[in-house]
Amino acid sequence: MPSIKLLPDQLISQIAAGEVVERPASALKEILENSLDAGSTDIAVALQSGGVKQMRISDNGGGIARDELSLALTRHATSKIASLEDLERVASLGFRGEALASIAAISRTQITSCHPDEKHAWRIASEGSFLTNIEPAALDAGTIVDIQDIYFNTPARRKFLKTENTEFGHCEEAFRRVALSRPDVSFLLQHNGRATMRLGTTHAEKRFEDVLGKDFAAEAFYLDESAAGLRLWGMAAKPTFSRHARDTQYVYVNGRFVRDKLISHAIRQAYQDVLHHDRHPAFVLFLELDPALVDVNVHPSKTEVRFRDGQSVHRFIFHALNKSLAAPVGLASSLTPELAAASSANNSAPVASYPRFQSNIDLRANEASGNFYQNLFGGLQQAVTTELPPSIPNGILGAAQPENQLADDAQEFPLGFAAAQIHGVYILAQNKLGLVVVDMHAAHERIMYEKLKNALDASRVPMQPLLLPVSFHADLLEVATVQEQQSLAENGLEQLGFDIAVLSPTTLAVRSIPVMLKDADAVALARDVLADLRQYGASRAFTERRNELLGTMACHAAVRANRILTIPEMNALLRDMEATERSGQCNHGRPTWFQVTMYELDKMFMRGK
């Protein structure tokens, strides 16, 4: 049995370096955080060969005094904390005093720094764990950290590094994370002598656009919610901007980028009702709270945290994000004041100069539709208070309306008013900004889904007894499911508004269905509900699987394609969309409507050119 021995200092340093410096990107992240902690407002990064050959970071921060340069390259030496009390409420990005020492242990490192209290700059260098003497240097202000030949003294570790492009990709991502968190700081990133990202100081929304692209900015909404000492702000993309991978997900806790399971779960739950399960949301979110309520000393990489009251944090994040995602339709609700102004400035002509639709087509035809939308909601208005709005205003399809009338309509009815129906699938409407195109089945499906959820939450899903019960041939599992539900104290079928009876070992009869679904196919609906209850069980159906089950029910009730609607029916659908949460997406995460502005229409037809 080998005896216990103390490890050499050099080996200890290299072990620590292995925990902190996984690859060049890890070193870059640590140095950038040090620059921000030093109060820098201008940071430049120059990389060679993906950061493996050289990594040079310069800033205009407070600098390091001559007598502290050697300490900066010593393990567990830091200016950030001095006591256990400081550790329990860390406010800086760095605090362990390991980063520079760990980086120096596996590279050739040189630090040049100018402290405001000294006449000139000083330089110190290291090769592995061996430090050189401190000597005078030329630098006006701030600090330059020059790191070369990472892992030169640990060749086995260097073999694990990937190609130059891969390592640069990781460095670029580390740079991007830091840049997103501090729009008040200017950043420059160069690789092999070529500038790849140049970011000036700006406001948060512009920085998000500069780093993540205009597509993200155009499809994201701004949120800022506070409660009980917690604040969540930032931008989250609409479900229509979902991604195949988690490549646009940034979460910061008190300015520190983190990967936290609790936060991720809360965000995923907030999106689950509007996002297809194989897609991922995009967001840049900042959580702010008392540093004493979060432990950042969990992992060497400092990307993991632990909250003192995780449940409260989870609930707050979920409700804050869910509230924004659930907001009824509003044309400018997703824009910050700055972006809304910028969007408005792009219009080629004043909106009010465009008249309402002019049409010689009798859009009030098709009376044979029998007011389908109105009939579909018959009885529902008693169960869930819903008043269908009045018909299309007088003159809406005729002469142009006064500017103040346009403004009033845009404010009260953001989706405008129906003008026509295309192939029984899409509704065309006009609002102040231009044209609105609505997928009527997707929109109606979301409306029915939300009404079903609200009714179920209120424990009042009313039944509609069928004049003649509908019987159908059932398999053994379907019959067993009905019998099992009937034996439970809380009959899941009754809670959902169904009365299904067993007539024989192979026959079931549907006696009642939810009043909201009275026009649906009773047999098909019953089969789908029984399948869900059989697969997931009653309790799970009303917790984890409630939304999927109600979504199936809503899909059966939603108005189908090729159904001809009258103008009043189409307007009734638009008004319900405006009053319904999450109506921008159907239950499967597809968009329910699109806005085409007059500027976009003018551009299509090259007006003004």
Secondary structure, DSSP 8 states (H G I E B T S, - for coil): --------HHHHHHHHHHHH-SSHHHHHHHHHHHHHHTT-SEEEEEEEGGGTSEEEEEE-S----GGGHHHHTSTT--SS--SHHHHTT--SS--SS-HHHHHHHTSEEEEEEE-TTSSSEEEEEEETTEE---EEE--SSEEEEEEESTTTT-HHHHTT---HHHHHHHHHHHHHHHHHH-TTSEEEEEETTEEEEEE-S--HHHHHHHHH-HHHHHHEEEEEEEETTEEEEEEEE-GGG-BSSS-SEEEEETTEEE--HHHHHHHHHHHTTTS-TT-B--EEEEEE--GGGEE-TTSTTS---EETTHHHHHHHHHHHHHHHHT----SSTTS-HHHHHHHHHT-SS-GGGS------S-TT--GGG-SHHHHHTTTHHHHS-------S-TTTTSS---HHHHHHHHHH-TT-EEEEEETTTEEEEEETTEEEEEEHHHHHHHHHHHHHHHHHHTT---EEEEEEEEEEE--HHHHHHHHHHHHSSS-HHHHTT-EEEEEETTEEEEEEEEGGGTTS-HHHHHHHHHHHHHHH-HHHHTTTTHHHHHHHHHHHHS--TT----HHHHHHHHHHHHHSTTTTB-TTS-B-EEEEEHHHHHHHTTTT-
